Amino acid sequence: MKRFLVPLLLASACSAAPPSPPPAPTLVPTAAPVAAPVAAPPLPWIELTGTERKTVVVGYGPDGSKLYEVPLDEVVAVVGAPDGGAFAVVRVPGPNYSSKIAALRLDEQGRETWRTPLESSSFTWRLFLPGPAGTKPASPGTGGPRLFAFDLSQAKGKQRLHELDPADGTHLKERPLLDISEADARGGVVAVVDEDHVTRIGAEDKPAWSVRVRRFPSLSTSSGVYRKVAVGIDGTVLTGASDGSLLALDAAGKPLYQLGVRGSVDRIEAQAGGGFLVRTSEGAVAVDRGVVREGAKAEPPAGVRVLDKRKGKGAGEDPPAPPPWKPTVAHRAARQGLGAAQPFHHVQSVVAMGPRDVWVLGRAEQGPSSEDSRLFHDDGKAWSDLGVPSMSFPKEVFAEGEPARPSRFFAQSLSRSPTGALLVLGVRAGGGVVRPSVLERDGAAYRERRELVATFAKVEIEYGTKLFHGSGAGGREVLCTSEPEVCVAFGRGVTPRVVPEDALLEASALAHSEGADVEPPEGPLPALSTWASGRDDVWTTGFLGGVAHFDGARWWRILGVDPTEKLTVTGSGRGDVWLFGEAGLWHVTPEPRAAADLEGTPAPPPPAAAPSVVLPVTGVDPSYRLERVVLDLDGQRPLRTAIGIAEGPGGVVWLHEGARIVEYDGARARLLYEAPKPGPFFCWYAPEPDCNLCAQCTERNPKTLGCQHCLAPVAAGEGAALAAEGFLRLQGGRAAPEPMPLPDLLAVAAAPTGAVWTVSAADGDLPRAMTWGPRGVRLVAGLPPAAYADVAARADDDVWFAGALTTVLVAGRVSPEGEGTLVRFDGRAFTHHRGPDGALLSVAAVGPGEAWAAGLGGALLHAKASTVEAFHLGREGGGRHPVVLRGVSATGPNEVWIVGDGSTLLRWDGKALRRVDTGAVGPEAALAAVIAPGAKPGWVVGPAGIWRIVPAR
């Protein structure tokens, strides 16, 4: 396709700087009230039922009367005709899994008036009759409206645009397309998109215009991007990409606005009011005239509708909303294991006899280095490894109808007898024969429940069959198998017997029972497991992950575990529960230091930001120079490099190099923390279904601190940090891991009051900020959803959060991506600013209600009160500088320092931005963080070294 490139004024900052912007009213439309649409006359509509393979097309008249019902082959695209009929592209199956594609026309009575074969076997088509609403197909040969059929085959070089005469199906034209990912048409405007262009198809199939579009800059090196497009009722073309970037152009290709939304854009739909419904991986929002509105409802524009109610298409009414649940830190979830570096994995079963008497069957290492699960015990002080619970049996008959043979016990789960003894449920296996078996732990040994052997000999099972055990009044016990479902009743005064079929349901319920006999109220999760100590202490986990607690009045969301992991819940007493599964083991207990949420009025979504302008670098600042520093540590390797630095009260400085945290008080350096050394290096190998031989190796080096801003000193030897084990509290110069309920933490910072703030880049609807202070541990409620990379607290009522609207994985770690976001909290409400150039990685509070933020693509944002200025660094000779700015620090509004890649070190003195000589650093070093100089020297750190910022001689 020939492309006619039009300058894109609002392109994301990845390349050249945009030209001078047009007047603001043109670029950033004001959020004027949208006029109520004029009521449209009723129109016919089309409904698809049946299945994808056998679709039934049902036509309805404007009054709702059924016009026809026609069965067709697999319908891959359909559009309604103004007369009540339909145009469709169908996929007709052929011999040997082959298929053929054809376009067809149904009239208002459902009769097929024409069928035209199309050369393709694609599953992805788009079909449009792009004339104005109500346009009737022309008569054959009149040159009227045309039917556009886009073949969006995934095969490279196979995409085509077919033009048909809607009156008789004549194939008028066919031409190739170049990697088009989506197409849409409305009101005579036909638009298509590929990875980096949006094009309007004009008369004679030639591009009326083609505009190059770019996504936001990213720390990821992946170049793949998919793009969606929709045409509004006024001819506006809106395109969105996988990084959440949106760009709107008018029918002439002129940019209207650019903004970002949370999550990757999955679909864009034109709406009756003139705007769009944008569906993303994080939900749906309305976008109209550069304003994003949450809680959007679909209102399709007037026209012949197509309702897809085929099975498997998710059609029908939306399910009722589940009961609401609110995040809470009133309970903490602490990961369990033999040590900080050896958490449990693949936990199969947990029996909690009491808070200080917990038994676990599972593994404490990853990989199949030990196929047999081990038994662990917690006495309230430490975990003990008690080895594999197993025993060998003499040669005897243990399966009815089989000869005597030796066998061995394999553990599957744990339970508790009516007398309080630990039971290990499993199987006896030998010679290919498998039967249930129960061991009772007696001191440090095991004994088999021999009274059950004869009955279990009749129960034929497979090795992987699950076993369930329960006990009731009077010492009655039941053990059930999953496949086939068989239950055996036994216990005190009961002769072991197989439960008859008519009593199977009752016996199975007893075997699966856990906790108090409570019927839980309707919960927010599709329940996977439930445990309760009473009606006001109900715990449940979900099939899709998550943990909820009902306190008798409402549901609460328990934080601190991966919300996507499937976990099972059990407990030992009120408010004391254990969560376990393939992901590991967590102990949930009340948090005595929890305080009420720090509530703020949510910020209304701001309108699309105007394009940033170039902030020129005017020259070299002669006032400062850099002086290399090496910090000597007693009995340790000297600290020569660092990737993070933070300053506490009294000038104390904390630095980290990835695995160590060092404190420097101006005279002496001391080690505060060192990442645990990894265990012995080894690899395991195992055959897997998707590869001939899969391998996994243990770590060779300590895990590094994987955050943007990891340090928050509040005094000498006191503060918080982020490390491989998670959140660390440092007291008296020592660090100890502390359970952290927020996932994907990227930054911590200390306020002058001593309160520690931490922010998260979590996706979904999880909280994104917490604070520790004199009032205890508190969630920050009302903070706009985003992936926050940094926080700066000038005071408890003057806190700034910087990040972006979505996330990307870089080297296995979460990083912010998409449109930048900068939020201020004044103690009562949040104020939200957009960053038009991309993700913001660092923020500094420079004065009351004033901050500077820096990030990807050389982006800078200056906010003061309710106003914001967006800048980007420019290259000498013009163009946009692609440098990543990683840190910003300030001692006041006229003393702001910025660092980044390419040995970037800049100083803003309130009038101009100047370079500071980095000859001592080297030409292409990455500078990661900075402390602005004031009464004391400043600091600059990076993988290449540590430098003081000192006055020039």
N, C-alpha and C positions, 0 to 999 in steps of 0.2 A: 504494500500500500504506500502510495506517495504521501509524505507528511509535509504539512506546511506549519512550521514552528512559529508560534506566537509567544512573545515574552510573557512569562508567568510572574506577575507581580508578587504573588503570595506563596511562592514555592518554598518548601521547607529548606532550612539552611544547610545544604550539603555542598553547595558549589558557589557559583558566582553570586555576588550581591545583587539584589533586585534594583531595577531602576527607580528613579524618584517616584514616590507613590502619588496617585491622583488625590484629589480632595477627599478628606475624611468621609463626608456623607456618601461618596460613591463606594469607597472601599469598605467601610464598616457601617452598614445600615443600622439606624437606630431601631431599638426594639419596640416599634410602634405597634399598637394593638392591631391584630389581624381582623379585618372585617368579616362578619359572619357570611359564609357562602350562601348564595341564592339557592333556594331549594330546587333541586333538579327534578325533572319529570321522571316517574318510575320507568325503569328500563328492564328488558329481559335479562336473565342470567343463566349461566351454565353450571351444572353440578357434576363432578366426577365421583363415581362410586365403584364398587368392585375391588379389584386389585390392580397393581401396576401391570401385571402380565395380561390380565383381561379386564379392561376398563369399560365401564358403562357410562356413556355421555347422556345426561338428562337435561333437557332444555325447558325453561320456565318462561312464561310470559310476564309482562309488567305487573299483572294482577296476581301473580303467584300460581296461575294455573299451569299444569304440566302440558307441554307441547309435544314432547317425544321422549323416548328412551331407547337408545341405540347401543348395542354392545360392539366394541371394537377390540383390536389387538392392543398391544402396549402403547399407550399414548405418552409420548415424550415431550410434547408441547401442544398447547391449545390456546386459542383466542376466540372470544365470542364475536359474532357478527351483529350489527345493529338490528337486523330483522328477526333475531332470536335464534338463528342458526349458529354454526361454528366452523372455524377452520382448525385443522389438527395435523400434526405430524405423528405418524404411527410407525412402530417398529414391528415388522411382520416376521415371525420366526420361520426359518427354512430348515432344510435337512442338515445333519451333522453340525448342529449348533450355529448354523449361519443365520443371517437375517437380512432383511431388506427394508429400506426406508421409503415412505411415500407420504406426500401431502394430500389432503382431501378436504372437500367442502360438504357440510351438511346444511340443508336449507331449513326453513322455519318449521317444517314438518318432519325433520330428521332424515330426509332422503339424501343419499349420497349423490351429488350432482356431478362431481368430477373427482378423479384420483390421478395424481402425477407422481411417477417414480422419481426418486432422488438418489444419486450415487453416494452412498455412505452406509455405515453400520454404527454410527455414533449413538451414545446414550444421552448426549447433552445438546439440546436445541433450544433456540428462542424464536418465537413466532410473533410478528407484529403486523398490524394493519394501521400504519402510522398516520393516517389522516386525522383531521380534527374530529372530536367526539360527534357521533351521529352521522358521519360520512358513510354513504352507501357505496358498495362496490360498483364500479363502472361497468358498462356493457362491454362485451368483447371488442377489442380493437379501438376503443375510444381514447386510450392513453390516460385513463383516470388513475385512481389510487392503485398502489401495488402492494402485494403481500410479500413481506421480507421474512425469509427463513434463514436464520443463522445456525450453521453447523459448527459447534464449538468443540469439536473432537479434541481429545487429549493427545492424539498422535501428532507429532510435529509435522508441519507442512500440509496437514489434512483439513484445516479449517476453511470453510467456504461460506459465501453469502449467495443465496439463491433468491431471485426475484421472480414472482409468479403473478399472472393476471388473476385477480380474485374472482373474476366473473366466470372464467372457464378453465382455470388452472394451467394455462399455457406457460411453459417455462421460458421466461423472457431473457434471463441473463444469469450467469454464474461467474463469480470471480473469487480468487483466493484471498484469505485474510492472513495477517501476520500475528500469530500468537495472541489472539483476542481472548480475554478472560471473562468478559460480560458485555451485554448489550441491553439497551432499553429504548423505547420510543413512546412519544406521547405528543399530541397536538402538532404533528408534522415534524417534530424534532427526533432524529434518530442518532443515538450516541453509542459509541463502543469504546472500550478501554483495554489496554494491555498493561504491562508492568509499569511503564513510565510515560504513557500518553493517553489523553482522552481526545477523541476525534468525533466530530459531527459529520455524518454522511449527508451530502447535499444532492443536488440535481445531477443526473447522469452518473450517479455512484461516485462522484469525486468528492474528496474531503472539502467541506465548506470551511473548516478550520481544524487544526490539530495542535493541541497545547501540551507541552512537556510538563509532567508533574513529578515531583520528588517526594519521598517520604521524609520523616524527621531523621536527623542523624542518629546513629546508634553506636554503642560500644561493641556490638556484635559484628563479626566479619561476614556473616551470611548475606548473600546478595539476593536471595529469592524473596519475592513479594507477590501477593495476589491482590487484585483490585476489583471493586464492585462499582456499579454506576446505576443511577436512576434519573429519569427526566420528570420534572414537576409539571403541574398543570399550566404554569405560566412559561414553560420552556426552559426553566433553570435546570442545569445539569449538575448533579452532585456526585462526586466520586470519592470513595474511601478505600483505605488500604489496611493491610494486616497490622500496622503499627498504630491504628486508631486515627490516622490523619484523614481529614476531610477537606475537600476543596470544592467550592461552588463557582460555576461560571454561568453567565447568561447565555441566551440563545445565539449570540454573536461571538461567543468565546471569550468574553471579557470577564476577568476575575471579579467575584463579588465579595467573598470572604473565605478565610481559611481558619480552621480550628481543629482541635483534637477531642476524641472521646475515649473512654476507658475500654480497653480490650480491642481485639482485632475485629474489623468490620466484616460481618458475615453476609448481610443483606441490607439493601436500601429500598424503601417503598415510598412512592409518592403518596401524599395525603390530600384529603379533600380541601383542607384549609389553605393549601398552597405550599406547605412545608414538606418535611420528610420524616418517616419513621426509620431510624437507624438501628438495626439489630446487631449487637456485638456479642462477643464471648462473655461479657459481663452484664448483659441485659439489653433492654431497649430504651432509647431516648428519642425525643422529638427534637428536630433541628429546623429552625425557621429563621431566616434573615440573620444568621450569625449567632443565634442564641440557642443554647442547649437546655431543654426542659426534661427533668426526670419524670418518671411515672406516666409515660406516654401510653395512649391507647390507639390502636389502629383504626383509622378512618379513611378507607380507600377512596380515591377520587371517583366522581361519577363516570359511569361507563358500563359496558357489559361485563359483569363480574364472572369470575370462574372460582367456584368453591371446590377445593380438592378434598374429598372425604374418603379417598381410597384407603384400604387397610394398610397399616404400616407407614402412613404419611403423617401421623400425629394429628389427624383431623378430629373434629368434634369439639364439644365444649371444654374449656379449661377446667382442670380439677379444682375443687374448693381450696382456698388458701389454708395452709396448716396453721395451728395456733402460733401466735408470735412468741419469740424467745429473745431474751436480752443478754448480751455478753456480760460476764461478771468475773471479778478476781476474788470473790469471796471464798473460792476454793482454789487450791493450787494443785497442778498436776506435775509430779516430779518423776522424771525418767529413772528407771531402776536398772541395776546391773552390778557386776562384781567390782566395778570401779568406774571412774569417769571415762576411762579409755576403753571399757569393755561392757557396754550396755547389753541387755538381753536382746536376742533376736528369735524369731520363730517360736514364740511362747504358745504352747498348745493348751495348757490348763493351769488354773490357779485355784487353790483352796485357802481361804483366809479363816483360820480358826479364831483369830483375834488380832488386834493391831500389832501384837508382838509375836505372832505365831502364824507365819504365812509360808505356804508351800507352792513351788512353781515347777512345772515340767516344761522344759524348753532347751534353748541353746544360748550360749553367751558368745558365740563367734559367728561371723558370716561365712557363707560358702559351705559346701557339704564336706568339710574336713572331718566332721563327726556325724554320721547319719543317725545315730541313736541319741534320743533326747535324754537330758540329764535332769536330776532332781536337785533343786536348790531350796534353801530354807532361810528365812529372815526371822531373827529373834528380837527385832526392834533396834538392834545395834549395828549388825552387819549381816551380809549374805554369806552363806556357806555352800560350797559345791559338794554335794553328797554322791556324785557319780551317777552312773546309769542304773536305774532301778530294773534289775533283771535277775533271772535265775534259770538254771538248767534243770530239767526233770529227767528222772530215770526212764528207761525203756518201759513203756506201759501203753495201754489203750486209753486214749483221751478223745477219740472221735468214733462215734457209733458206726459199726460196719467196717472199720479199718483195723489193720493189724497193729500190734504193739510196736512202738517206735520211740526213740528219744525225741525230745522237743525242747524248745527254748521260749522264754517269755519276752514279749516286746511291748513296752509301755505305750499307751495312747493318750490317757487322760487321768485326772485325779478326782477323787471324791472323798466324802466323809461318812463314816458309819454312824448309826444312831448312838453308839457309845463314845464317839469323838475320836475314833482311830482313823488314821490316814489310809485311804484305799487307793491303790494304783490299778486302774482298769487297762486291760490290754488283751493280747491274744497269745495262745500257745500255738507255735508253728513248728512243723517238722515234716519232711518228706512231701512237701506240697500241700499238706493238710493244715487248715486254720480253724481254731475254735476259740470262743471267748474265754477269758480267765480273769480272776480278781486276786490281787495280792494285798495283804494287810501288813503295814509297816509295824514291826515289833522291835522297839529300840532302834538299833542300827541294822537290823536284819529284816527279811521279808518272809512271810509264810503264805502259802496258797490257801484260799478258802476251799478246802477239800470237799465240803458238803455240796459244792456246786458243780464239781467236775462231771458227775454222771448226767446231770441235766444239761450242762453246756455241751456235752458230747453229742447231743441231738440237734444243736443249733449250727447249721452249716453256713459259714460266712466267708467273705473274701478278706484279704489282708488289710485293705484300706477302709473297711467298714468302721463307721464311728460308733462309739459306745457311750451311753448315757446312764447315769445312776441317780436314784433319788430315794429318800426314806420318808415314811409317814408315821402316824400315831401307832403306838404299841410296838415299835421296833420293826415294822414292815418295811422291806426294801424291794426295789425293782431295778433291774438292769435291762436296757433295751439296745438293740442293734438298729442301724439305719437302713441298710440294704442287704438282705430283706428286713423289713420291720418285724422284729420278734422281740418279745419281752419275757423275762423270767422273773417270777416272784419268789422271794425267799425272806429270811430273817428269823427273829426269835419266835419260836413256836410255830413256824411255817415250814412245811416240807417243800423244798424247791420244786417248782413246776413251771412249765411253759404256759403263759397266759392265753386262754382261749380268745378267739377272734372277737367275740362280742364284748370282751372286757379290755381289748387292746388300747382303745382310746384313753380310758381312765388311767391305765398303767403307764402309757407313754407320757401323759401329762405329769404324773408324779415323777417320772424319771427326768423330765426336763425342768422341773420346778426349781426356782432359786429365790432365796430371801423370803420375806413375809408373803402371805397369801393375799395380795392386793391386786385389784383390777386397776391398772394405771389409766389415768385420763388420756384423752386424745393428745398425742404429742406432736412436736414439729418435725420429727424424723420418721421415715418408714422404718419401724423398729427391727433391728437385728437381734438385740438381746435386751433384757430388762431385769433389774434387781431393785428390791425395795426393802427398807427396814420398817416402813409404815406408810400410811396414806400421805403423809407430808414429807416423805423422803424417798422419792422414786427416781431411779437413774435409768437412762436408756441410751443405746448406741444405734447408729443407723446403717442401712445397707450401703449407702454412699459415703459413709464416714460421719464424724461428728459425735459429740457427747452432750446430752441434755439432762438437767436436774429439775424436778418438780418439788416445790417446797410447800405444797398444799394450796397455794394461791396462784402461782404463775410458773412458767417454764423459764429456765436460765440456760445459757450456753456456756459450757465449760471450756476454757481456753488452755493452751499449753500442749496440745497433742495435734498431730497432723490431721486437719479436718477431712482429708480425703481417704484416710486409712480405715479399713473395716476392723473394728475392735469389739471385744466381748467384755461385759461388765459383770463383776461379782463384788461382794462386800463382806465386811466383818462386823459392822456396826453402823450406827447412825452417822451419816456424813463421811464415812471412811470406806472408800471403794477402790477397786483395782481394775484397770483396763488392760487388756492383753490381746495379742494377735501376732500375725506375721511381722508386724513392725516393731514389736517389743512389748515392754511392760511399763505402766505408769501407776503411781500411787496418788490418789486424789484425797486431799485432807482440807479441812477449813483453814483459811488464811487469816490469822489473828490480826494482821496489820492492814487488812483491806479497809479502804475508806470509800465514801460515796464518790461516784463518778464526777470528774471535773467537767461539768456541762457547759457548753457554749452554744449560742444560737447558730444553726447552720448557715453558711454563706450562700446567698443566691448565686446561680451560675452567671459569671460575667459574660458579656458579649464577646464576639471574636476580636482578638487584638489586632491593632494596626501593625503593618510590617515594621521590623526593627530598622534602625538607621545605623550607619557606620559611626563608630566611635574611634577616631583616628589616634594612632600612637605618634606623639609629636616629636619624639627623640629620646636621647639617653638622659636619665636623671643623674647628675654628677654628685648628688648628696650622699649616696650610700655605696658600699661595696660589700662583697661576700668574703667570709673568712672560714675556711674549712675547719671542722671540729671532729675529733675522735674522742669518745668518752671511755675512759678506763674503768673497768669493773673489777672489784676485788675477787680474785680467783676465777674470773670468767673471761670469755673472749671480749675484746673491746667492741664497743658499738660504733661501727663505721658508717652504716647506712640506716635509713629509717623510711617507712612509708606512711607514717602518721605521727602527729605531734599535737599536743594540747597544753594550754597554760592554765594553772590553777592559782588560787589566792597566794599572795606573797611572792609571786614569780616562779613558783615551783613548776617544772616542766616535765611532762610524761612523753616518752617516745616509744614507738614499737617498730620492729623490723619485720614482723610477720609472725615470729614464734616467741619473741621476748618483749616484755614491757619493762622499761627502765625509767627511773625517776632521777632528775637532776635538779639540785637546789641552788645551783650557781657555783658550788664549790666541790661537790662530790656526787658521783653517780652510784645508784644501787639498783639491784635487780628486784623487781616486784613480782614478776610472773614469768614462767617459762612453760611453753606447751609441753604436755606429756610426750615422752619419747615413745615412738611406736614399738610394738612387740617385735619378735623375731620375724624376719622377712621370709615369706614362703608363698607359693602359688598353689592353688588347687585347680584341677582339670576335671571336667565332666562332660559326657555327651549330652547334647540338648537337641530338642526336636528341630530347631531352626538353624543349627550349625553342627558341623561334624565333631568339633571339640571346642568347648567354651572354657575360658580361663579367667581367673580373677586372682590378683595378687594383693598382699597386704601393703600398707604404706611403708615407704623407705624413709620418709622424712616426716617430722611433725607437721600437723596441719597448720596452715597459716591463718591469721586473722582476716577473715573475708568480708570486711565491711568498708564503708566509705570513710567514716569518722568514728574510730573505735574507742576513744579515751575521754574520760570525764573526771579529772581530779577535782576534789573539793577541799583538800588539805594535804599536807605531807603524808604519804602512805594511805590516804583515804580517798575513796571515790568508786567509780564503776568502769567497766571495760567490756568489750565484746571479744570473745575468743572462740576457738574451735569447739569448746564444750558449751558455748552459749554465753549467757550473761554472767559476768563476774562481779562480785562485790569485794572491794579491797578495804581491809580494815587492819590497822597496825602494820602496814607494809606487807600483808599477806592476802592472797586472792583465794576465794572459794566460789565454786559455781553456785548459782542461784536459779531455781526454776523460773523460766520466763514464759509467760502465756502468749506472747506475740511471736509469730514466725517471721523468718526472713528479716531479722534486724540489720539495719545498715548504719545506724548512727546513735551515739549517746552524747549528751552535753550537760554541763552543770550550770545552774543559775546562781547568781550571787547569794541567794538565800540558802544554798546547799542542796536544793532539790535537784535530782537527776532526771532528765528527760530522755526518752528513747523513742525512736521511730522505726517503722517497718515498711517494707515494700510488698506486703502481702497482697495477693489478689483476692477477689471475691468480696464478701461483706464483713470481713473480720475487722476488729479495731486496728488502728494504725499508730497509736501513740499512748504512752503511759508516763507517769511521773512518780518518783519516790521522794518523799519529803517529810516534814514534821507531821503532816496529816496522814501519813501512811502511804500505801500503794493505791494509786488511782488510775482508772482508765480515763482517757480524754475523749469525751463523747461530742459528736457534732462536727468533727474534723472532716472536711470534704474527702471522699474516697480518692486515693492516689497512691502511687508508690513513692514514699518519702525517703530521700537519700541523706538529708541533713536536717538538723534542728539547731537553732540559736536562741537562747533564753537571756535576754537583757534583764528581765524581771519576770515575776510570776504573771504579771498582766501585760507583758510585751514579749511574746514568743513567736518565732518565725519558723515555718516549715517549708522545705524546698524539695522538689522531686519532679515526677512526671506522671502521666495518666495511666501508663501501663508498664509492663515489665518484659524483660528478655533474659534468657540464660546466657551468661558469658563464662566459659570455662567451668560450667557446673554451678555457677553462683547467680543469684538474682540481681539484676541491675535495672534501673529505671529506663524507660524508653517512651517515645511519643511526645506529645505536647508538654512543655514545661509547665509547672504549677508552683506558685508561691503563695503561701497562706499566712496571715497574721492572726494571732489570738490575743485579744486585749483583756482577757479575764471574764468577758461576758459574751462576746460574739467573735465570729471568724470573718475575715475579709480575704477574698480570693482574687488572685491576679493570674493571667495567662502568660506563658512564655512562648512566643511565636516561633522561636528558633529551635526548640527541642528541650530535652531533659536538663534540669538544673541539678548539679551535683553538690553544691556548697552554698551556704548562706551565712552572712555575718550581720548582726544587729549593730548599726553604727551610731544610733541616736534614738531618742524617743519616737517610736512609730516609724522608724526609718531603717532600711536594710538594703544591702547589695547581695545579689546572687549571681553565680556563674555556672556554666555547664558546657554541653556539647556544642560543636560548631562555632566556638568562640562567642557563645551567647552570654550577655550580661543583662541583668534586670535591676533597675533602681526603683525602689518603692518608698514613698513618703506619704504618710497619712493615707488618703484614698486614691492618690495618683500613682501611676507607674510609667516608667520610661524603659523601652526595650532597645538595646544596642547589640551590635556584633562587631567583632574586630575585623578590620579590613586589611587586605594585603597592600603592600606598596604598589602603586600603579593601578589600583582598583581591584575589585573582586572581593569575594568573601573568604575569610581565613578559616580553614577547617580545623583549627587546633582545638583540642579538648582542654577546657579549663577545669581544674580539679579542686582548687581551694581558694577561699577568699577569707581575709581577716582584716580587722580594722580597730583603731583606737579612737576613732571619731569620724564624723561625716567627711572630713577633709584629709583623712589618712587611711586609705583603703589599699590593701595589697592583694594581688591576684597571681596565682601560679597555675601552670599547666604544662602540657607536653611541648616538646621542641624547645626546652630551656626557656619557657615563657615565665618571666617575672616582671610584673607591671605595678606601678604605683599611681594612684589617683590622689591628687592634692587639692581637689575641689574645683580645679580649673581645667586641668589637662591630664591625660593619661600618658605616662612616660615609661620607657623601658629602663630597667636596672641592669647594669652590666653583669652578664653571667659568664664571662670569660673563664672564671674559676671553675665553672660547672662543666662546660663543654657545649658543643653546638646543638645536639639533639637529645639531651637528657630529659627524662620525664620528672617533673617536679610535682610531688603529690600533695604537699600541705605547707602552710605558711603561718607564722605568728608575726603580726605587724609590730615593727619597732615602736617604742615609746620612750619612757624614761629609761628602760633597759633595752639591750639589743634585741632584735627580732631573730627569727629562725626560719630556715627553708630546709625541707628534707625531701628525699627521693631515693630510688634504688641506687643512684650513683653516689650518694653521700649525704652528709649533714653540714650545713653552713650557718654561721651567724650572720645577721644583717647588722653591720656596724657603720657609723658615720665615716665618710671618706676623709682621709687625712688631707 
